[in-house]
Amino acid sequence: MRTATQAGVAELAGFGLNVFSQEELYAIHCATLEVLEHTGLKVRCKEALEIFAKGGARVDFETGVVKIPQYVVEEAIRSAPRTLLLAGRNPKNDIVLDGKRVGFINFGEGISIIDPYTRDYRPTTKQDVANITRFCDAMDEMDAILRPVAPHDVPAKVAVVHNAEVIFNNTTKHVFIGVEGGRNFKKVLKMAAAIVGGEEKLRERPIFSCNICPTSPLQLVDHAAEVIIEGARAGIAVNMLSMAMSGATAPITLAGSLVTHNAEVLGSIVLSQLTCKGAPVLYGSSTTIMDMRTATAPVGSPELGMINAGVAKLAQYYLLPSWVAGG
């Protein structure tokens, strides 16, 4: 098992970024509960709407708006696991997410690359996925593997399956992958189960986890909701990764952005816990600002660091394992 360092531990040495006090975190939490109960989420998945309705949410099946009472949100936060095992194919690469321990992973998903041999700038291929995965597997600094680039030389509808196949065959570390819908999730699940010797063994030692992204502001589209549901049923951790943009799909202020972000993540966690109480989840973030000149999301901006420092504190406030973007 890999041993991770700890961040944010109170000591007399070192430095850190204390973004919010406990009272300010509580204020963000209360504002989030108000948004979820009175504004709600737009959910574009019939099965998800039915699960929310059975779990106590007020659901408008015509508009797809789901309004979640505060007690349902609080119960979902309490039932989500505080500790997660992210198993590798080789047990020496197992990592455990708990407390303030910190691990590192590569970024994804790139769509173009400067060819290391020809120096041409070209779209990425399945072979690039394999090569970069092997590179990350060899780096001690990388605790797990995220699908690094997109394989443009395979059919787009099943690119996820090709990604999984080539990544599983080129690393012994835990794998994070976006699977884009329940159908692809089931294919990747069967692949991982075949590797470890069956779905029950996979449940005991999950060698992959999934990323899903709510659509800001305050929406869960069908393919994201499907993965949350199927992941909960299979015991596979799902990383609820909001990608809100301050000044575009979220308020420009730090606290305001985090309320939108928090509502999207907690709403997703509620769906997971209503599907299967105790299902493993991660509190995720790639939220950043909008570059006003280019209308893009700069993931290397100082504001991204500020936002995700706040996200990490929110996750700790909820006692949930977290995933945040950084550079």
Secondary structure by P-SEA (a helix, b strand, c coil): cbbbbbcccccccccccccccaaaaaaaaaaaaaaaaccccccccaaaaaaaaaacccccccccbbbbcaaaaaaaaaaccccccccccccccbbbbcccbbbbbbbccccccccccccccccccaaaaaaaaaaaaacccccccccccccccccccaaaaaaaaaaaaccccbbbbbcccaaaaaaaaaaaaaaaccaaaaaaccccbbbbbccccccccaaaaaaaaaaaaacbbbcccccccccccccccaaaaaaaaaaaaaaaaaaaaaacccccccccccbbbbcccccccccccaaaaaaaaaaaaaaaaaccccccccc
